[in-house]
Amino acid sequence: MVNYPKGVTGQTGPINNNVRKGKTTQRGMIFGRRGMGLEDAINEANEYYLSNHLAVIYKKPTPVTIVNVDYPARSAAKITEAYFQKPSTTDYNGIYQGRYIDFDAKETKNKTTFPMKNFHEHQIRHLAEIVAQGGVGFVLVQFTALDETYLYPAPELVRRWQDLEGHRSLTYQEIVETGYQVPAKLNPNLDYLHAVDQYLLDLNRK
Amino acid sequence: MVNYPKGVTGQTGPINNNVRKGKTTQRGMIFGRRGMGLEDAINEANEYYLSNHLAVIYKKPTPVTIVNVDYPARSAAKITEAYFQKPSTTDYNGIYQGRYIDFDAKETKNKTTFPMKNFHEHQIRHLAEIVAQGGVGFVLVQFTALDETYLYPAPELVRRWQDLEGHRSLTYQEIVETGYQVPAKLNPNLDYLHAVDQYLLDLNRK
């Protein structure tokens, strides 16, 4: 089996065929989608938001550098040599209730910390630019072992990145205290705009 | 030489090496960049806006479906089979002065009309969704023979698309009358945010 990097099929295709199937847990059917990957859960939520006219948010296609393309007669152009590029921005952006939304999604198996090395400096810089322009930036951090996902605001992330000089880790505790938990629901499974609502309420209070 | 589709190098690389060189016109050096493609001119403007903290707007990477990847030992993963996907959205989005910006760019050699077949239905639908969410949507239409570029607002485009049932053409005259001309400048060459400013002024007046 080919190991695709995450999200490699880009934004337009159907949800990946290699969606991890729901784990068979003791709770069986009810939590049948608990094991779905973070990216798949976000894509599912975005499709739900789009079809219900709640938001227009897409995952950006994976950037690749194309070196060689064949143009067979009467067939689609075939890329025969290409390489993955390092993205210079975040993976997701769009619009929600007139606000520009921009975020990345990260998973960790750790239960008590979230290592800063999960972020690249250019992503932090990008999120800082977004905040300076009045956008709503954040990361969705999923603690897979705990099955908990938090919206962690970009201004906080940028500040802590500078404190920690890009090294060491955020603690689970500070993410819980400063972040906004994403509720688990049936549809969409990962209703992250609910956490965005809570964050916007706090932003507007300031 | 390999004919890359437009923008195939994605968002993170340097400006394409295959930038069309400035035409040698009678006006020589001064208009040395007149012949630069529309996409290159937009990328140049976006870099200018980003480095001057005026806006954060990127071209989305070209979406590709990856079918096969080789992982040679001690080398970067090499994509050996992939195909271009039809984009389901527009090519550019980002944030400017707190507003969500979303647009596509189209060139025509025609001098008097702009054929609707330049747009795909899903792009029109996407722009309609953006407008419904309070975003600023438009297309940049370049009449290459006239060396004139206009911002043509998405609400107008959606309305005219419905009138014309996706067929026939917009006239040059209606684009001039309803659109906003992008001024030619030295830096950036295609200062399209100037046209966005004019459009926002009119929007705020309504």
Interface residues (C-beta under 8 A of the other chain):
Chain A: V2 N3 Y4 P5 V8 T9 G10 Q11 T12 G13 L50 H53 A55 V56 Y58 K60 P61 T62 P63 V64 T65 I66 V67 N68 V69 Y71 A76 A77 K78 I79 T80 E81 A82 Y83 F84 Q85 K86 P87 S88 T89 N93 G94 I95 Y96 Q97 G98 R99 Y100 D102 H126 E129 I130 A132 Q133 G134 G135
Chain B: V2 N3 Y4 P5 V8 T9 G10 Q11 T12 G13 L50 H53 A55 V56 Y58 K60 P61 T62 P63 V64 T65 I66 V67 N68 V69 Y71 A76 A77 K78 I79 T80 E81 A82 Y83 F84 Q85 K86 P87 S88 T89 N93 G94 I95 Y96 Q97 G98 R99 Y100 D102 H126 E129 I130 A132 Q133 G134 G135
